[in-house]
Amino acid sequence: MVLQSISLSDIDNKNMVYKTKYFSKWARKIGLNDLLLRNAVFEIQNGLIDANLGGGIVKKRVSLPGRGKRGSTRTLLATNFHNRWIFVHGFEKNEMENISEKELTTLKMLANDMLGMSAAQIKVAIDEGFLVEVKDEKRKV
């Protein structure tokens, strides 16, 4: 599949796509940019999901340029499958196969809290640096 540039108009303007501070640092380190993250959300919205882990957590493989999805990254998102998408955790397959049950339980609790946040609470989380908006990058992959 050839990735194309997706503009915000391609994803419902009411969608909120964020990443946690922790996820943002990890993504920057491995070269996972906002365009790739937006493409992942677009794919999920079109039914291309790797696993629904329950409790508002989904697993989505994201390929980096020059690497196929099999050998690339795994991302975990907190989502309501409607308008809120928050990248909360990521790992490379060569680092670990999957997360533990304890980690999944913790992420489900985090998802519950984050998906229940009001717009005002999200603004505070952004202002305090806990959440970072996933920008609508215009460049092609």
C-alpha positions in Angstrom: 0.0 0.0 0.0 1.4 3.4 -0.9 0.9 6.0 1.8 -0.5 9.3 0.6 -0.6 12.7 2.3 -3.8 13.0 4.3 -5.2 16.4 5.1 -7.3 17.2 8.1 -10.3 17.4 5.8 -9.8 13.7 5.0 -10.4 12.9 8.7 -13.5 14.4 10.2 -12.7 17.9 11.5 -14.2 17.0 14.9 -11.6 14.3 15.4 -9.0 14.9 18.1 -5.7 13.1 17.4 -3.1 13.3 20.2 -0.1 11.5 21.6 1.1 11.4 25.1 4.4 13.1 26.0 5.9 9.6 26.6 4.7 8.4 23.2 5.9 11.6 21.5 9.5 11.1 22.8 9.5 7.5 21.7 8.1 8.3 18.2 10.6 11.1 17.6 13.5 8.7 18.6 12.5 6.1 16.0 11.4 8.5 13.2 7.6 8.1 13.5 6.2 11.4 12.3 2.7 12.9 12.6 1.8 12.1 9.0 2.3 8.4 9.7 0.2 8.6 12.8 -2.6 10.4 11.0 -2.4 7.7 8.3 -2.8 5.1 11.0 -5.9 6.8 12.3 -7.3 7.0 8.8 -6.6 3.3 8.2 -8.4 2.3 11.5 -11.4 4.4 10.5 -11.5 2.4 7.3 -11.4 -0.9 9.1 -7.7 -1.7 9.0 -7.1 -2.5 12.6 -4.6 -5.1 14.0 -6.4 -5.8 17.3 -9.1 -4.4 19.6 -7.6 -5.1 23.0 -10.8 -3.9 24.8 -11.3 -1.1 27.2 -10.7 1.6 24.5 -7.3 0.3 23.5 -6.4 -0.8 20.0 -3.2 -2.0 18.5 -2.1 -0.7 15.1 1.1 -1.6 13.2 2.7 1.4 11.5 5.4 1.0 8.9 8.3 3.4 8.7 9.7 4.4 5.4 11.9 1.7 4.0 10.5 -1.0 6.3 7.4 -3.1 5.9 4.7 -3.4 8.5 5.9 -6.8 9.6 9.3 -5.4 10.8 8.1 -2.1 11.9 6.5 -0.5 14.9 3.4 -1.3 17.0 1.3 1.5 18.4 -1.4 1.4 21.0 -4.1 4.0 20.9 -6.9 5.0 23.4 -10.0 5.6 21.2 -13.7 5.8 21.3 -13.7 4.9 17.6 -15.5 8.1 16.8 -13.7 11.3 17.4 -10.9 10.8 19.9 -7.6 9.1 19.1 -4.7 9.2 21.6 -1.4 7.4 20.9 -0.4 6.1 24.3 2.3 3.5 23.8 4.6 2.2 21.1 7.2 -0.5 20.7 9.2 -2.2 17.9 8.6 -5.9 17.3 12.3 -6.6 17.8 12.1 -5.1 21.3 9.1 -7.1 22.5 6.3 -9.3 21.0 3.5 -7.8 23.0 2.7 -6.0 26.2 2.0 -7.8 29.5 -1.5 -8.2 31.0 -0.5 -5.8 33.8 0.6 -3.2 31.2 -2.7 -3.7 29.3 -4.7 -3.2 32.5 -2.8 0.0 33.2 -3.4 1.3 29.7 -7.1 0.5 29.9 -7.3 2.6 33.0 -5.4 5.4 31.3 -7.7 5.1 28.3 -10.8 5.4 30.5 -9.5 8.5 32.1 -8.3 10.1 28.8 -11.4 9.3 26.8 -13.5 10.8 29.6 -11.7 14.1 29.5 -13.6 17.3 28.6 -12.3 19.7 26.0 -11.2 22.0 28.9 -9.3 19.1 30.5 -7.6 18.3 27.2 -6.6 21.9 26.8 -5.0 21.8 30.3 -3.2 18.5 29.4 -1.8 20.1 26.3 -0.8 23.3 28.1 1.0 21.2 30.8 2.7 19.1 28.2 1.1 15.8 29.0 -0.7 15.6 25.6 0.7 16.8 22.2 -1.6 17.3 19.2 -0.8 15.2 16.2 -0.3 17.8 13.5 -1.8 17.6 10.0 1.5 17.4 8.1 1.2 18.1 4.4 4.4 16.4 3.1 4.4 13.0 1.5 5.9 9.9 3.0 
